[in-house]
């Protein structure tokens, strides 16, 4: 199973939408270089499918990759069905899915605009096992599903 990367997004501060920077480097055990959420925890990198963003567009929202604070926006993979421990390969980069969805302790602006948000249900998180560059247009492949 494979898809492609449609956006690589970072932000300088937590709690804000991320901007598509087109390319960056995934750092082992940390996350995306230059991103406020990089750190030594189990949620080093966040991923969300553009298909999930499309659901919110159909609800009338003007949203784009990065608006849900995801680091990597994918196309062609059904992310929330991947079990924890699944390995994802992007070139030489190896990610391991560490969490499906998340609990939102405070409602984000998107929730207040649409009455719903896809990131808590359809976003996933991963740790960086092997680092390297990641660029818009790269192939992302499920190489091992637990």
N, C-alpha and C positions, 0 to 999 in steps of 0.2 A: 504494500500500500504506500503510495507516495503522493505528494502535493508539491506546492511551490510557495516560496516566501513572497508575499506581496508588499510587506513593509517591515522595516527595522526601526523601532521607535525608542527614544530615550527622553528623559526629563531631568532637569537639574534638581528639582524638589519633589518630595513625596506629596501626594494629594492633588496633583495637577495632571491634566491631559499630557500625553507624550507626543512628540513631534517625529514624523518619519524622517530619519537621517539617511536612509538609503543603505548604509553599511556601517558596521562596527565590528568589534572583536568580542567574542565570548571568552571570558576568563575562567579557567578551571576553579571550581569551588567558590566563585564569586558571583558571576552573572555578566551582564552586558556592560562593557566599559563605558564610563561616562553617565551611567544611569543611577538615579537616586536610590533605587531599590536593590542595587548590587550589594551583596553581603554574604556572610557565612551562615545562611539559613536554608531551609528546605524550599523556599520560594525565590530562588535566585533569578529565574527567568519566567516571564508569563507569556502565554500564547493564547491567541483567540483567532478563530476562523473568520474570514471575511464574510462567509455565509451567515454567521451570527450577527455581524454588523448589518447585513442586508435585512434581517428580521426587524431591526430597530428602524431602518430607513422606511420599511413598509408601514411602520406605525407613525410615519410622518416626521421623523427626526432627521436633521441634517448632520449625520455623524460619519466619521471617517476613521481609517486605521490610526491607532494611537489614542483616540478619544476615550477608550475604556481603560486606559493606562496599561495596555498590553505592550510587551517588548517586541514580540514577533507576531505579525499577522500572517496567517496561512490561507491557502486556498486548496480545496480538494481533499482535505482530511476531516473526518468527523472526530474532533479532539476529545469531547467528553466521554466517548466510549472506550478510550484507551486506558487500560488498567494501570494503577500505580506500579512502577518498575519497568514500564515499557521504555525501550531505547529508541531514540530518534537520531537520525544522522543527517547532518547538513555539511556536505563536503567532508572535511576531516574532523568536524565537530561532532561530539557525541553528547547527547542530553539524556537524562533519565527522568521520566515523569514521576513527580513526588507528591502531587496533590491535584485533585479534580475539584474545580470550583473553589469558592471561598465564602466565608461569612462576612457580610458587610455590616460593620458595627454602626456606621452612620450612612444615611442615604446620600447617594451622590446626586449631582445636578441632573444626570441622565434619568435617574429614577424619578425625580420630581417632574421632569418634562414629559415622560412617557408612562409613568406609573409602573415601570418595570426596568430591569437591566439584565443583559445577557451574561456579563462577566461572572457573577456568582454561580451561575448554573452551567455555563458552557466554556468558560475559560479554564485553562490548566496551567500548572506550574511545573518547573523542572529544575534539576540541578545540572551544572555543567561538569561533566566527567572529563571530557577532553576539549580544550578550548581551540579557538581559531577564528578566522574571519567569517562573517555572515553578511550576505548582500541580497538586496531585493532581486528576485528572479532565480535565486538558488533553489535547487530541489531539496525538499525535506522528505525523508523516507523513514517509515516504521521498519526497523530491522529486527526487533525482537519484542514480542508481545507476551506478557506473563500469563 
